């Protein structure tokens, strides 16, 4: 087992980057979360806005010259920075950045030097097709740093509870690495959640009943789940770990645990090979989770996950 933990894809001393979009009205929940994260990490805040209009179903900007939009947003970000600075420790600062491109371009570029990118989800539509193309999803798909998505309608952000992470025993390494890092930072535990469905038993052998076969399958699945998470438990022995297996669908399982957790960590599962968007579970968690959702960073993080997994 390695003696040090190095995340090659995450600048732990980089600032907390906050995306400010044109449609944002009440920023209090997002700014509160971002300030807490900056204080927790001992880093500064950077407020970022992209001036060029980005065509979506929910955002239309008037035809204003780019230079004028930049001037307007520099002024607006300066006002927001004053509010954010009131929530920061005295040693922390707030910088602002107005990008000539759209918001996705601005935040993806800023993610290269960020410890985490924070965005606000407005739940403007319940349609999965609209949610899949949202700015949050686009940034989370391309960002090099983890992306935290905070609901604009959450009156109070949870400060207690575990860090919950979904585990599918095949491609959850990056999410597990991130979940343990965040739990260590927050001085809390990890709740690893696995969604399982029994296989059709078919012809029973050895005189087993259907209930006995169900128990056998459940025990085998639970053991495989525990073994899959074990390398991370060894790497972070000071982080309490609990396992929970549900027979509910994955999204239902994660959303249920998110109601009593302070953070939900998910990976970048796509809909399929070559697919441009997130899978159903990720999209639904981003849209409906009652706590902040943290999406793991770009694919270079997978190398870290592989190194942990292969070290035991």
N, C-alpha and C positions, 0 to 999 in steps of 0.2 A: 504494500500500500504506500502511495507517495506521502512524503512528510509535509509537503506544502500544497496549498490550493492556489492555483493561478487561473483566473478567468481571462483568456486571451482575447475575448470579444467584448469585454466590458471595462470601461475606464472607471474604476471605483472612486477615483478622485475627481472625476469630471462633474460638471454641473448637472443639476436637475433642469431639463429643458421642458418648457411648458408651451403647448400649442394654443394660440389665441386665434379663433376664427371669427369671421365677420358676423355670423349668426349667434355668437355667444352673448347671452344677456346676463344671467346670474352666474358669475364665476366663483362664487364663494366656496362651494364644495371643492372644486378643483384647486383653487389657490390654497385652501386650508390643507389639503392633502399634499400638495407640492411643497409647501413650507415645512410641514412636518418631516417629509422625506429629506429635504435639504438639511434641516437641523440634525436629523438622525445620522446622516452621512457626513456631516461637517463640510458641505460644499455650498456653492452659490446657486442662485436661480438665474435662468435665462428665459425671457419671454420672447417667443418667436411668432411672427405672422408672415404669411405669403400674400403678396399684393395682387398677383395676377388671378383673375377669376378662374375658378375650376368648375366645369359644367357638371352639376348634379341636379337631382330632382327637387332639392330643398334649398338651394342657394343660387340666387341671381344677383349680381352686383351691377349697379348702374355704370354706364359708360363714362367713367372718369379717367382722365389721363393718369398714366402710371406714376408720374412725378407727383401729382397732386395726391394720389392715394397713399404714396409713401409718406408724404408730409403729414397727412391726416393720421396715419397709423403710428408714426413716431410720437405724435402728441398723445394719442390714445394709450399706447403702451406705456408712455411715461406716467400717465395717471394711474394705470393698473399697477405699475411697479411700485408706486408709493403705497398702495394698499397692501401689496404683497410684502413689502419690506417691514411693515408693522408686525408681521407674524414671524419674522426671522430672528434668530439670535443676533446680538450686536455685531459679531464678527463676520456675519454673512452679508452678501450684497446681491443686488438684482441688476442684471444687464438686460438690454433689449436689442432685438435684431429684426429688422424689416427686410424681407427677402423679395427680390424682383419676381421670382417664380410663384407658383401656387403653394398652398399650404402643405401638400404632400411632399413636394420637392424640398421645401424649406426644412421640414421636420426630419426627413430622411437624411439630408445633409448634416443637420445639427446632431443627429444620433451618432455620428461617427466619433464624437468627442464627449458624449453624454454618459452619465452613470445610469440614467433612466429618462425616458420621455413620458410626460404626463399629458393626457388629453381628456376632453370632456365629451361624454356621449349624451346626446339630447333626446334619444328615443323618438325621433321625428316620425318614424313609420314602423308599423309592426310587420311590414312585408319583408320576408327573408331576402327577396331579390334586391330591395333597396338597401337593407342593412349590409348586404354583401359588398356593395359598392361605396360604402360610407368612407369618409376621410379617415376615421379611426382604423377601419379594416385595412385600407390601403397603406397607411403608415406602418401599422403593425406587421404587415406582410413583408415590408422592405427594410425596416429600420435595423441598424446594427446593434443598438442597445435595446434592452427590454422596454416595452411600452405599457404604461399603466393607464387604464381607461376608467374614469370616474363618472358616475351618473350625475347629471345636472339636477336631478330631482331627489337626491338623497339628502334629507335634512341634517343628518348627523352621520359622520363616518365612524365605523367601528374601530376602537383602539384596543380591544381585547379579543381573545380567541386565537385559534390556530391559523397557520397558513395551510390551506387545503390545496391539494394537487391531484389531478386525475392521472391514473396510471393504467396503460393498456398493455404493458409487458412487451411491447414491440418497438415503439418510437417515442417513449416518454422520457428519455435520458435528459435532453435539454431542460425540460420542465422540472424534473426532479432536482437537477443541479441548482436551478434558480430558486426553487422552493426552499431548499435547505439553506442557501445563502441568505434569503430574506428572513427566514425564521431565526437564524443566528443573529442577524442584525436587529431583529425585533425582540430578541430574548423570549421567544415562545417556541411552541412545538410545531411539528409537521403532521398533518392528517392526510395520509395517502389513501385515495379512494379508487376502488376498482369495480367496474360494472361487469357482471358475469351472468350468462344465461346457460342453463344446462343443455347438453346435447341430447337429442332423442336417444333413449336407451336401447331401442331395437330389441333384439333377442337377448334376454337376460341369461347369464350363465352362473354357474356355481351356486344355484339356488337363491340368488339375491332377489329381494323384493325391489319394487320401483323406488321405495323410500331409501333403501340401503344403497341403491345405485346412485340416487341423487346425492346422498351424503358422501359417497366415494368421489363423485365428480367435484362436489364442492370442496372437499378436503384437498384434492389434487390442485384445483384452481387456486385455492388460498395459499397453498405451499409455494406454487410457482410465483404468485404475487409477492409473497414475503421474500423469496430468494431474489427476485428481480430488484427489489428496493434495498436489499442488504448492503451492497457496496456503498451506497450513499449514507446509510446508517453508520457504517464503520468510519467513513470519512468525516462525519460530523457527530462524534459520540456525545457531545454536550447538548445536542438538539433532541428533545424528546420526540419519539416517533410512535404514531398509532396507525394501525391498518384497519380499513373498513371495506367490506365487500357488500355490494348491493346487487339485487336482481332487477333493479330498475334500469331503464335506458341510461346511457352515460350522462347526457345533459341533465336529466331529472336528478340523478344522484349528486352531481356537482352543485346544482342550484339549491338542492335541499341542504347540503352542508354549508353552502355560502351564506345561508341565513344566520349562522352562528359562528362565522369566521371573520377575521379582519382582512384577509386577502385570499383571492382565488388565483392560482397560477395555472396557466394552460400553455400548451405548446402550439407550434404553427402547423397543425394538421391541415393538409389541403384536401379538397374534394376527391382528388385522384391524380394519377401520374400526369404531369403537364398541365394540371388545372390551375387557372389564375387566381382562384379565391380560396377562402377558408372552407373547411368542412362544416357540416351542420352543427356539431357540438360546439365548436369554437364560436361560430356566429351567434348561436343562441345564448351562450354564456356572456359574450360581449354585450348583447342587447338586454338581457334580463337579470343578470346577477345583482343581488342587493348590496354587495360589497365591491370594493375596487377589484378590477381584474388586471393581472399582470401577464403579458404575453412575452414568451422568451425571445431573445434577440436572434440575429441572423445565424446562418448555418454553421459558421465557424465555432459556435458554442457546442455543436455536436461533437467536435473533436475533444473538447473537455469532458463531455459526458462519456464518450468512449474510453478515455483514459482512466476515468474513475471506475467504470464498469469492468475494464480488463485488468485492474490492478489487484483484484482479489483472487 
